[in-house]
Amino acid sequence: MANPDDDLLSLISGVFLPKKGEKASLQAVSPLLGWLRSSFAAQRGIVVSCGETGNYHVWSSRNAEGRKIANADTTISHHAFEQGSHSTEPVLFRDSHLDRRMRTPSETEGVQRAQWILVIPLVNQQEATSIYLDSKFGDGPGDAELDANQALVVSLIGSLLELDHLRRNTTSTVQPTDVVEEPSKPVEPIKRPNEPVLSKMGDFTTHSALLKKPIEQLKKIAPTKIPVLIQGESGTGKELLARAIHQASGSDTEMVVLHCGTVTESLVEIELFGNEKGAFTDAQQERHGLIDRAAGGTLLLDAIDEGSPALQAALLRVIESGRYRRVAGTEELEADIRILACASAIKHGAGIRPDLQFRLAGFEIQLPPFRDRPEDSLMIIDQYIAGEMSDPPRLLADAQALLLSHHWPGNGWDAIHLARRICASGLRSIDGAAMQELLGGGVQRGEEIQIGVKDVLGRAEREVILRALDQSGGNKSEACQSLGISRRTLYRRMQKHGISLKSPDRRGG
């Protein structure tokens, strides 16, 4: 039987001891990758880079038969690549077929997914670059550590890529031996697969399909002075979105914030308009109001629905006339401001006077609660933990499914508080039972409460179907389109979860 070490020695000799007149070539990456794939008993191996635009560049790929993988760039889990490429050590993802974040853009319903993924980062590269190994069978390697031979092959692959970059920068012509196995081609920026399209404006980010169109419209009107009214429950990101609008406006001033519920009626005009020197006993000098301070920029009216009648009347006058006068002043000043307002869900005649609401709502956007966009809770938790911990704990599939079916009464604040508890827990991996306890649920010491993966995933699937039916007004064709499944599959799963086929009744089952 051939000695694997002899095979590796022969392989390396062919790379760095080439025949006379030849150079070490990127073509040698493929056999090295093939050896590495075989050594880990992986089905597939891919050497891949990801640039700032989110496009993947595949240097080499090999399947179990030693052939190139068609459209390899669409078969990579973006989450796994990101986590692994930003590490300094190999990262192993077990049970990746149960982890919703590990899905790939090419996956379709019912396809068998990879059971495990190993991402080995290549250091000293111009872009984030890794060796990506996976398999649909088996449990994968015992751990992510490389033995001496594997570490050597990884180092050689990295060196070949570095040599190629150096050669391209020092010569104007590319040698025939430098042709990459799979030339770079323009691809769409990688998105989190099988989730609503990511919408981003400044620091405000969401996976909610309901917000995709409004966010795009906000980007267009941000440079104007059109007033915007942002409605939503506490913790849905109203002020964060307001700051994103201000940043996109191009103004170089700080956004000025008025917390409307904290202004007493007797101080309304002084807070808003300021006062002249001598306006009252203690007015020893001229004082600028919030409208002065926001000149040329943005004034945010936070919790406008909690503002007093006097405050709302004063704001209405300014918005209608575009002018104001300081207390004890005689000069009419121009209000050169852009007004943004935040409020809870508003009903006419409750909290805010209708005429003021009409003037504030040049553009109106409703931020859905997190119970209607639970993917955002996972995103916030991931971001918070990654910022706080160099080696974050792993959320297992049943824990993620539990979060997707959680009600999130405090919206984003609930997600942040949960992330803090996760960081403080000291756990290396978190399953459904541990997550239930972190959420403050009913897992009591001494009780045997088992939360199975199938049970929790079923709860999450039922909730997702109900939301799709609610958002489509019971139109099953629209629900199928938003879910990406056939009508037959929808009916089968509705029956499975006890959902009435006649109406999206949340009480069923």
C-alpha distance (Angstrom), angle and dihedral (degrees) to the residues before:
residue distance angle dihedral
M1 . . .
A2 3.77 . .
N3 3.79 116.3 .
P4 3.85 110.8 -118.1
D5 3.79 89.7 -145.2
D6 3.84 90.0 55.8
D7 3.83 89.5 49.9
L8 3.79 90.1 51.4
L9 3.81 92.0 47.5
S10 3.80 90.3 51.4
L11 3.78 90.8 47.9
I12 3.81 93.4 50.6
S13 3.78 91.5 45.6
G14 3.79 89.7 57.0
V15 3.79 90.3 53.0
F16 3.79 102.5 46.3
L17 3.82 100.5 21.8
P18 3.82 98.6 51.0
K19 3.74 125.0 170.3
K20 3.76 118.2 -81.7
G21 3.80 112.3 -69.5
E22 3.80 94.4 18.5
K23 3.82 130.3 108.3
A24 3.76 133.7 -145.5
S25 3.78 101.2 -87.3
L26 3.77 139.9 -158.7
Q27 3.79 85.1 -122.9
A28 3.81 85.6 75.4
V29 3.81 89.8 65.6
S30 3.81 91.6 77.1
P31 3.85 98.4 59.1
L32 3.82 90.0 42.9
L33 3.80 89.4 51.0
G34 3.80 90.3 47.7
W35 3.82 91.0 53.5
L36 3.80 91.5 48.2
R37 3.81 92.1 48.9
S38 3.78 90.2 51.3
S39 3.80 93.4 47.5
F40 3.81 91.1 57.3
A41 3.85 93.1 41.3
A42 3.80 88.2 -122.4
Q43 3.78 122.8 158.6
R44 3.78 94.0 -141.7
G45 3.78 139.9 23.7
I46 3.81 127.1 -167.9
V47 3.80 131.8 178.3
V48 3.77 104.9 -153.8
S49 3.83 142.0 166.3
C50 3.79 129.8 -159.4
G51 3.81 121.2 -154.6
E52 3.80 130.4 -156.0
T53 3.82 90.9 -87.8
G54 3.80 91.1 60.9
N55 3.83 93.3 -113.3
Y56 3.79 118.1 140.8
H57 3.82 121.5 -132.3
V58 3.81 113.0 -162.3
W59 3.80 112.6 -153.3
S60 3.78 96.0 179.7
S61 3.80 139.8 -13.5
R62 3.80 135.4 -171.5
N63 3.80 132.5 -176.7
A64 3.81 127.0 -159.7
E65 3.82 90.4 -81.4
G66 3.79 91.4 53.1
R67 3.80 93.1 -109.3
K68 3.78 130.2 132.0
I69 3.83 114.4 -93.6
A70 3.79 113.6 -119.3
N71 3.81 113.9 -124.6
A72 3.78 90.1 -5.0
D73 3.82 91.5 170.1
T74 3.84 90.5 68.5
T75 3.82 94.1 50.0
I76 3.81 96.9 62.6
S77 3.79 123.3 102.6
H78 3.78 103.4 -125.3
H79 3.80 92.5 -157.4
A80 3.81 92.6 53.1
F81 3.82 91.7 46.0
E82 3.82 92.5 49.6
Q83 3.79 93.9 47.7
G84 3.79 93.5 45.4
S85 3.81 98.2 41.9
H86 3.80 92.4 53.0
S87 3.80 91.2 53.2
T88 3.79 127.0 84.6
E89 3.82 92.8 -142.8
P90 3.81 133.3 49.6
V91 3.80 113.3 -82.1
L92 3.82 121.5 -147.7
F93 3.82 120.4 -158.0
R94 3.79 112.1 -162.4
D95 3.82 123.5 -165.2
S96 3.80 88.5 15.4
H97 3.82 89.5 161.0
L98 3.82 88.0 69.5
D99 3.80 95.4 47.7
R100 3.82 112.9 89.7
R101 3.81 91.5 -156.7
M102 3.81 92.0 61.6
R103 3.80 96.0 65.3
T104 3.79 119.0 122.3
P105 3.83 129.6 -138.5
S106 3.82 92.6 -113.5
E107 3.79 95.7 55.1
T108 3.79 119.4 114.7
E109 3.76 130.7 -169.8
G110 3.79 113.1 -70.0
V111 3.82 96.4 13.4
Q112 3.78 116.1 140.6
R113 3.77 108.2 -111.0
A114 3.80 132.3 -150.3
Q115 3.82 113.3 -81.2
W116 3.79 92.2 -153.6
I117 3.80 139.3 10.0
L118 3.80 128.4 -160.0
V119 3.82 118.6 -164.7
I120 3.81 116.8 -167.7
P121 3.83 111.9 -170.1
L122 3.80 119.1 -140.6
V123 3.79 110.9 -143.2
N124 3.82 128.1 -147.1
Q125 3.80 93.7 33.1
Q126 3.82 125.1 136.9
E127 3.81 91.7 -122.8
A128 3.79 134.1 24.3
T129 3.82 101.0 -73.2
S130 3.79 131.0 176.6
I131 3.77 144.6 164.5
Y132 3.80 106.5 -116.6
L133 3.83 117.9 -157.6
D134 3.80 126.7 175.9
S135 3.78 144.4 157.0
K136 3.81 137.9 -164.9
F137 3.80 90.6 -145.5
G138 3.78 137.1 59.8
D139 3.78 131.9 11.3
G140 3.79 95.7 -79.7
P141 3.81 128.1 -130.3
G142 3.79 119.1 -19.9
D143 3.79 90.7 -113.6
A144 3.79 141.1 -13.0
E145 3.79 96.0 -100.0
L146 3.82 118.4 118.2
D147 3.77 122.8 -135.2
A148 3.79 119.3 -134.4
N149 3.81 95.5 -90.1
Q150 3.79 94.2 45.6
A151 3.82 90.9 48.8
L152 3.80 89.2 50.5
V153 3.82 92.9 52.4
V154 3.80 91.7 47.4
S155 3.80 89.4 50.8
L156 3.81 91.2 49.6
I157 3.80 92.8 51.2
G158 3.80 89.6 50.6
S159 3.80 90.9 48.8
L160 3.80 92.1 51.4
L161 3.80 90.5 53.4
E162 3.80 90.8 48.2
L163 3.82 91.1 49.2
D164 3.78 90.1 50.6
H165 3.80 91.7 51.8
L166 3.81 91.4 47.9
R167 3.81 92.5 47.9
R168 3.82 92.4 49.6
N169 3.80 90.4 51.8
T170 3.80 94.3 49.8
T171 3.79 101.5 44.5
S172 3.78 132.4 47.7
T173 3.79 94.0 -146.0
V174 3.77 127.9 61.8
Q175 3.76 115.6 -133.6
P176 3.80 118.5 -129.2
T177 3.81 90.3 -116.3
D178 3.82 89.7 58.9
V179 3.79 95.8 65.8
V180 3.79 110.0 124.2
E181 3.79 115.1 -126.4
E182 3.79 91.3 -123.7
P183 3.82 110.5 27.0
S184 3.78 117.7 -140.1
K185 3.78 112.6 -91.8
P186 3.77 131.1 -177.6
V187 3.79 111.2 -96.0
E188 3.76 133.1 173.2
P189 3.82 114.8 -90.5
I190 3.77 109.0 -89.0
K191 3.81 113.4 -101.8
R192 3.78 129.0 -169.5
P193 3.80 98.5 -86.7
N194 3.80 124.6 -119.5
E195 3.80 91.1 8.6
P196 3.80 130.3 103.4
V197 3.80 111.8 -80.1
L198 3.78 112.6 -83.2
S199 3.81 112.0 -110.4
K200 3.78 118.3 -163.5
M201 3.80 134.4 -177.8
G202 3.78 115.7 168.0
D203 3.81 107.8 -51.2
F204 3.81 92.0 -20.1
T205 3.80 110.6 100.9
T206 3.79 129.9 170.3
H207 3.79 141.8 168.1
S208 3.81 92.4 -154.8
A209 3.80 113.0 125.9
L210 3.80 87.4 -156.6
L211 3.81 90.3 65.9
K212 3.81 99.8 44.7
K213 3.81 96.5 90.3
P214 3.86 96.5 38.4
I215 3.82 91.0 50.8
E216 3.81 91.2 51.5
Q217 3.81 89.7 50.0
L218 3.81 91.2 48.6
K219 3.81 90.2 54.4
K220 3.81 88.9 56.9
I221 3.80 96.6 49.0
A222 3.82 96.4 38.2
P223 3.86 94.0 94.1
T224 3.84 91.1 52.5
K225 3.81 129.2 75.6
I226 3.80 94.4 -116.9
P227 3.84 107.4 139.4
V228 3.79 115.7 -119.7
L229 3.81 127.7 -152.5
I230 3.83 114.0 -157.8
Q231 3.79 116.0 -165.3
G232 3.78 129.7 -173.2
E233 3.76 146.1 111.2
S234 3.80 121.4 -71.1
G235 3.80 110.9 -75.0
T236 3.80 97.5 23.4
G237 3.83 93.0 114.0
K238 3.82 103.2 -99.0
E239 3.81 96.9 146.0
L240 3.81 91.7 40.7
L241 3.81 89.6 55.5
A242 3.82 91.2 45.9
R243 3.81 90.0 54.7
A244 3.81 89.6 48.9
I245 3.83 89.7 53.9
H246 3.80 90.6 49.6
Q247 3.81 91.9 49.0
A248 3.81 90.9 49.5
S249 3.81 91.2 50.2
G250 3.78 91.5 75.9
S251 3.81 93.4 -124.7
D252 3.80 114.6 146.4
T253 3.82 93.0 -154.6
E254 3.79 128.7 94.3
M255 3.79 116.6 -99.8
V256 3.82 109.9 -110.0
V257 3.81 115.7 -140.0
L258 3.80 126.2 -154.4
H259 3.81 114.0 -167.2
C260 3.78 95.7 -150.9
G261 3.79 97.9 -163.9
T262 3.82 92.5 60.2
V263 3.83 98.4 55.5
T264 3.82 114.3 97.9
E265 3.80 117.5 -141.4
S266 3.83 93.8 -115.1
L267 3.82 91.9 57.7
V268 3.81 99.5 41.9
E269 3.81 98.3 104.2
I270 3.82 94.1 41.1
E271 3.83 91.4 50.9
L272 3.79 93.6 46.7
F273 3.81 104.1 33.6
G274 3.81 105.5 19.6
N275 3.81 122.6 -140.2
E276 3.79 141.8 -98.6
K277 3.79 122.6 -113.3
G278 3.80 109.8 -81.5
A279 3.80 94.4 18.3
F280 3.81 88.3 132.7
T281 3.81 138.0 -3.7
D282 3.80 98.4 -76.9
A283 3.81 96.0 36.3
Q284 3.80 97.4 109.3
Q285 3.78 93.6 156.9
E286 3.78 141.4 17.5
R287 3.80 112.8 -78.2
H288 3.79 124.4 -156.2
G289 3.80 118.4 -137.5
L290 3.78 129.1 -144.3
I291 3.82 92.5 -89.7
D292 3.83 89.5 55.9
R293 3.80 91.0 49.0
A294 3.81 92.3 48.8
A295 3.82 94.2 49.7
G296 3.80 110.7 140.7
G297 3.79 91.1 10.1
T298 3.79 143.6 53.0
L299 3.79 134.2 -48.8
L300 3.81 112.8 -162.2
L301 3.80 115.6 -155.5
D302 3.78 101.3 -156.0
A303 3.82 116.7 -161.0
I304 3.79 91.6 1.2
D305 3.81 88.8 171.4
E306 3.83 88.0 65.5
G307 3.82 94.0 52.8
S308 3.80 118.9 116.7
P309 3.83 120.7 -107.7
A310 3.82 89.3 -107.5
L311 3.82 92.0 53.5
Q312 3.80 92.8 47.7
A313 3.82 91.7 48.4
A314 3.82 91.7 50.5
L315 3.79 92.0 49.0
L316 3.79 90.9 48.4
R317 3.82 91.2 55.8
V318 3.80 92.3 50.3
I319 3.81 93.7 47.7
E320 3.82 92.8 47.5
S321 3.82 97.4 46.2
G322 3.79 101.5 25.8
R323 3.81 87.7 -137.9
Y324 3.80 138.7 92.9
R325 3.80 141.4 178.9
R326 3.80 128.4 -137.7
V327 3.81 117.6 -120.0
A328 3.82 107.8 -81.2
G329 3.79 89.4 5.5
T330 3.79 126.4 128.4
E331 3.81 100.4 -163.1
E332 3.81 121.6 92.2
L333 3.82 108.2 -134.2
E334 3.78 127.2 -159.9
A335 3.81 115.9 -115.0
D336 3.81 99.3 -136.4
I337 3.80 95.8 -177.5
R338 3.78 142.0 117.3
I339 3.81 112.3 -134.0
L340 3.78 124.9 -144.5
A341 3.80 120.9 178.0
C342 3.79 134.2 -164.6
A343 3.78 125.3 -159.2
S344 3.76 143.6 157.0
A345 3.80 116.3 -105.9
I346 3.82 104.0 -51.8
K347 3.76 129.4 -143.4
H348 3.77 119.3 -171.2
G349 3.78 110.9 -97.1
A350 3.82 93.6 18.2
G351 3.80 121.6 97.0
I352 3.79 98.6 -23.8
R353 3.79 129.5 47.4
P354 3.82 111.3 -113.2
D355 3.82 96.7 -126.9
L356 3.79 90.6 55.5
Q357 3.79 91.7 47.2
F358 3.81 91.2 52.4
R359 3.81 90.6 53.4
L360 3.78 94.4 46.1
A361 3.80 94.6 48.2
G362 3.81 99.7 75.5
F363 3.78 80.9 135.5
E364 3.79 120.9 8.3
I365 3.79 126.3 -160.9
Q366 3.79 129.1 -179.3
L367 3.82 116.1 -152.8
P368 3.82 109.1 -148.0
P369 3.81 117.7 -131.4
F370 3.79 117.8 -104.2
R371 3.80 91.6 -106.6
D372 3.83 84.7 70.1
R373 3.82 94.2 44.5
P374 3.84 105.8 32.1
E375 3.82 92.0 159.4
D376 3.81 86.8 74.1
S377 3.81 90.3 59.4
L378 3.81 90.0 56.6
M379 3.80 90.0 47.5
I380 3.83 92.4 51.9
I381 3.80 92.0 47.0
D382 3.83 91.7 48.9
Q383 3.81 92.1 48.8
Y384 3.79 94.7 46.2
I385 3.81 95.4 47.5
A386 3.83 92.1 45.2
G387 3.81 89.4 53.2
E388 3.80 93.6 48.9
M389 3.81 103.5 38.7
S390 3.80 132.4 46.1
D391 3.81 90.9 -157.7
P392 3.82 105.6 31.8
P393 3.82 122.0 -166.3
R394 3.77 119.1 -103.1
L395 3.80 119.3 -111.4
L396 3.79 107.8 -141.8
A397 3.80 122.2 -140.5
D398 3.81 96.4 -98.9
A399 3.81 90.6 49.6
Q400 3.80 90.9 52.7
A401 3.79 91.7 47.3
L402 3.80 89.4 51.8
L403 3.81 90.2 54.4
L404 3.81 90.6 49.4
S405 3.79 90.6 56.6
H406 3.83 95.7 41.4
H407 3.82 117.9 115.0
W408 3.86 96.4 -134.9
P409 3.85 96.8 -154.3
G410 3.83 90.8 -178.4
N411 3.81 93.7 42.5
G412 3.82 112.7 -156.9
W413 3.79 93.0 2.6
D414 3.80 89.6 59.0
A415 3.81 90.0 51.7
I416 3.82 92.7 49.8
H417 3.81 93.2 47.0
L418 3.81 89.8 48.9
A419 3.82 90.6 49.8
R420 3.81 89.3 52.9
R421 3.81 91.0 51.3
I422 3.81 90.0 48.9
C423 3.82 90.5 52.7
A424 3.80 91.1 49.0
S425 3.81 94.7 45.4
G426 3.80 95.6 79.4
L427 3.82 90.2 -142.6
R428 3.80 119.0 145.1
S429 3.82 93.8 -157.3
I430 3.79 129.8 15.3
D431 3.80 123.4 -149.0
G432 3.80 128.9 -173.4
A433 3.81 95.4 -84.9
A434 3.80 92.6 50.3
M435 3.79 90.9 46.4
Q436 3.80 91.1 50.2
E437 3.80 88.2 55.2
L438 3.81 92.7 46.9
L439 3.79 89.1 50.7
G440 3.80 88.8 55.3
G441 3.79 93.7 -107.5
G442 3.76 132.5 146.9
V443 3.79 103.8 -74.8
Q444 3.81 99.4 124.5
R445 3.79 126.8 -174.9
G446 3.78 110.4 -91.7
E447 3.81 95.1 17.2
E448 3.78 121.4 115.4
I449 3.80 103.0 -136.8
Q450 3.76 111.1 160.4
I451 3.78 119.1 -164.6
G452 3.78 108.1 -166.4
V453 3.76 123.5 -154.8
K454 3.81 92.0 -124.0
D455 3.80 93.0 49.5
V456 3.79 94.5 50.8
L457 3.80 94.0 41.8
G458 3.79 88.0 51.1
R459 3.80 91.0 53.6
A460 3.79 90.7 49.9
E461 3.82 93.1 47.3
R462 3.81 91.5 49.8
E463 3.81 90.9 50.9
V464 3.82 92.7 48.7
I465 3.83 91.4 51.2
L466 3.81 91.9 48.4
R467 3.80 91.4 50.3
A468 3.81 91.5 49.9
L469 3.80 90.3 51.0
D470 3.80 91.6 46.9
Q471 3.80 93.1 49.9
S472 3.82 91.3 48.3
G473 3.80 92.6 48.0
G474 3.80 89.7 -118.2
N475 3.82 93.4 -51.4
K476 3.80 101.6 143.3
S477 3.81 94.6 -165.3
E478 3.79 90.7 58.0
A479 3.80 90.5 43.7
C480 3.82 90.3 52.8
Q481 3.80 90.4 50.3
S482 3.81 93.6 50.8
L483 3.82 91.8 45.6
G484 3.81 93.9 44.6
I485 3.81 93.9 -129.6
S486 3.81 136.1 114.7
R487 3.80 123.5 -98.4
R488 3.79 90.1 -114.3
T489 3.80 91.0 54.2
L490 3.80 90.9 47.9
Y491 3.83 91.9 53.4
R492 3.80 91.6 47.3
R493 3.80 92.7 51.5
M494 3.79 93.5 43.2
Q495 3.80 88.5 55.6
K496 3.81 90.7 45.8
H497 3.81 91.7 55.2
G498 3.80 96.2 40.4
I499 3.81 95.5 -110.8
S500 3.79 115.1 154.4
L501 3.80 112.5 -110.1
K502 3.80 89.4 -146.1
S503 3.80 99.7 56.5
P504 3.83 139.8 1.4
D505 3.83 92.8 -102.1
R506 3.81 110.2 172.2
R507 3.78 91.1 -162.2
G508 3.79 93.9 67.0
G509 3.76 121.5 103.0
